[in-house]
Amino acid sequence: MGLGDLRYGTFTVAEAKRSGLSPRTLYRLRDAGKVEQVGPGLYRDADAPATDLDLLEIAVKAPRATLCLSSALAHHDLIDMIPGRIDVALPRGRTGPVTLAPASWHYFNQATFDLERSRLEIPGESASMGIYSAERSIVDAFRLRGSEGHEIGIEALKNWLRRRGSRPARLLTIAQQIPRSTGPIKRALEFLA
């Protein structure tokens, strides 16, 4: 047993031990550049394909993690801002793990957590994480405008409305399912129309 058994995968210290690598050997391999540390207690082969290590760490440590708010809006090309932190939602009642990745944890209602949620494959890995649709991300930006800022939702909505196939009725249907969202979305749509 050894590093070959873990090759190209992301693995924990416990998994390395089960494969026959002592923590001391693992740290020696890290120091020699043969494995890289993704986050606390999380490693991968240094020769593995390039990937987004921050998203990989979040996805492995929090399987229900879902890109939301500014991070999802940026992914959907609805805002010009490059978020300084990764906005990640978890169902309320869970706690975000300690990560090296600059994550900003948000806790969403369990009843609506999966609404408009799909999977985002992490390039170069067999891992994936959740991501909210463009429409859900806009609704959340308006719902949380007090803490996230009014401008982000307006910019995203303007850009979304310019896209072919955008349907305000669909946006309102999603907003009706999420508390405190319908009024702000309706007012913004009336203002921008």
VOGU-3710 file (C-alpha; in Angstrom, 3 decimals, decimal comma):
1> mglgdlrygt> 0,000/0,000/0,000  1,129/3,572/-0,559  0,584/6,742/-2,569  -0,247/4,716/-5,707  -3,479/3,576/-4,055  -4,498/7,202/-3,549  -3,176/8,520/-6,873  -5,174/11,329/-8,493  -7,795/11,295/-5,818  -8,424/13,655/-2,978
11> ftvaeakrsg> -7,838/11,903/0,323  -7,784/12,522/4,049  -5,086/11,665/6,561  -7,288/8,778/7,768  -7,567/7,392/4,218  -3,802/7,690/3,788  -3,331/5,703/7,017  -5,690/2,982/5,763  -3,587/2,801/2,563  -0,454/2,261/4,638
21> lsprtlyrlr> 0,960/5,798/4,742  1,862/7,091/8,166  1,177/10,780/8,851  4,942/11,339/8,999  5,396/9,855/5,499  2,450/11,850/4,207  3,950/15,103/5,514  7,317/14,152/3,998  5,605/13,592/0,633  3,892/16,968/1,004
31> dagkveqvgp> 7,180/18,702/1,819  8,810/16,997/-1,197  6,028/18,279/-3,478  4,611/14,841/-4,301  1,257/15,591/-2,649  -0,401/18,931/-2,103  -2,500/20,015/0,807  -5,955/21,084/-0,303  -7,108/22,026/3,199  -6,744/20,953/6,809
41> glyrdadapa> -6,441/17,153/6,740  -7,168/16,985/2,983  -4,572/16,127/0,317  -4,221/15,160/-3,345  -1,504/13,901/-5,647  0,601/16,806/-6,913  0,449/15,363/-10,457  -3,346/15,369/-10,515  -4,986/17,540/-13,189  -5,359/21,222/-12,398
51> tdldlleiav> -8,568/22,152/-10,627  -10,113/24,792/-8,406  -8,714/23,690/-5,042  -11,026/25,995/-3,087  -14,179/24,491/-4,602  -12,720/21,004/-4,243  -12,046/21,507/-0,539  -15,551/22,869/0,073  -17,205/20,065/-1,934  -15,313/17,305/-0,119
61> kapratlcls> -15,768/18,747/3,375  -19,420/19,778/2,971  -21,284/17,477/0,549  -24,464/19,640/0,691  -22,500/22,837/-0,064  -24,139/24,956/-2,770  -22,719/28,001/-4,553  -25,064/30,899/-3,933  -25,439/34,677/-4,029  -22,482/36,566/-5,589
71> salahhdlid> -20,497/33,414/-6,357  -23,401/31,810/-8,240  -24,272/35,100/-9,969  -20,642/35,463/-11,127  -20,630/31,837/-12,324  -23,774/32,559/-14,372  -22,100/35,736/-15,778  -24,763/38,000/-14,289  -22,433/40,341/-12,370  -19,065/41,857/-13,201
81> mipgridval> -17,775/41,657/-9,645  -15,252/38,962/-8,768  -16,256/37,865/-5,262  -13,448/37,967/-2,700  -15,016/35,036/-0,856  -16,921/32,004/-2,051  -20,586/32,274/-1,055  -21,744/28,814/0,008  -25,169/27,780/1,283  -25,867/24,906/3,644
91> prgrtgpvtl> -29,211/23,795/5,040  -30,022/25,615/8,275  -28,939/23,507/11,256  -25,612/22,497/9,708  -22,304/24,192/10,341  -19,742/25,110/7,714  -16,443/23,252/8,111  -13,101/24,902/8,740  -11,459/25,458/5,357  -8,426/27,123/3,879
101> apaswhyfnq> -10,748/28,256/1,098  -12,115/31,755/1,679  -15,726/30,679/2,185  -18,623/32,738/3,429  -21,206/30,314/4,836  -24,922/31,060/4,516  -27,657/28,963/6,099  -30,839/28,558/4,062  -34,202/27,165/5,088  -34,293/23,378/4,702
111> atfdlersrl> -37,765/23,527/3,123  -36,478/25,568/0,145  -32,824/24,533/0,137  -33,079/22,253/-2,922  -35,238/24,656/-4,952  -33,436/25,351/-8,270  -30,321/23,502/-7,070  -28,244/21,499/-9,554  -24,748/19,992/-9,626  -21,554/21,731/-10,717
121> eipgesasmg> -18,760/19,385/-11,767  -15,327/20,363/-10,489  -12,939/20,131/-13,474  -10,197/17,519/-13,166  -11,886/15,743/-10,243  -14,664/13,253/-9,703  -16,182/15,684/-7,190  -19,094/18,049/-7,678  -20,999/20,539/-5,576  -24,355/22,226/-5,685
131> iysaersivd> -25,087/25,495/-7,449  -28,278/27,526/-7,585  -29,790/28,513/-10,920  -29,431/32,051/-12,179  -33,050/32,764/-11,261  -32,768/31,403/-7,718  -29,540/33,363/-7,224  -31,270/36,586/-8,281  -34,170/35,891/-5,903  -31,727/35,234/-3,042
141> afrlrgsegh> -29,811/38,439/-3,815  -33,048/40,419/-3,450  -34,146/38,463/-0,386  -30,823/39,116/1,370  -30,314/42,636/-0,008  -29,882/44,042/3,497  -26,706/42,047/4,087  -25,558/41,509/0,495  -26,278/44,976/-0,888  -29,013/46,246/-3,202
151> eigiealknw> -26,730/46,763/-6,202  -25,849/43,097/-6,772  -29,457/42,022/-7,262  -30,265/44,955/-9,555  -27,165/44,369/-11,719  -27,893/40,639/-11,971  -31,560/41,227/-12,805  -30,712/43,769/-15,529  -28,222/41,378/-17,134  -30,629/38,446/-16,832
161> lrrrgsrpar> -33,467/40,430/-18,479  -31,186/41,170/-21,468  -30,719/37,447/-22,092  -32,747/35,704/-24,709  -35,311/33,436/-23,115  -35,466/35,144/-19,720  -39,000/34,887/-18,389  -40,008/37,228/-15,564  -42,981/34,948/-14,787  -40,563/32,110/-13,973
171> lltiaqqipr> -38,586/34,422/-11,700  -41,779/35,396/-9,860  -42,794/31,729/-9,497  -39,487/30,994/-7,764  -39,791/34,133/-5,615  -43,243/33,063/-4,422  -41,726/29,898/-2,949  -39,087/31,748/-0,926  -40,191/33,975/1,971  -39,603/37,752/1,712
181> stgpikrale> -38,779/37,628/-1,993  -41,879/38,361/-4,046  -42,318/42,053/-3,153  -38,743/43,175/-3,878  -38,618/41,209/-7,145  -41,982/42,631/-8,333  -40,902/46,209/-7,531  -37,580/45,747/-9,335  -39,256/44,239/-12,411  -41,759/47,134/-12,529
191> fla> -38,952/49,676/-12,172  -36,806/48,075/-14,895  -39,705/47,471/-17,329
//
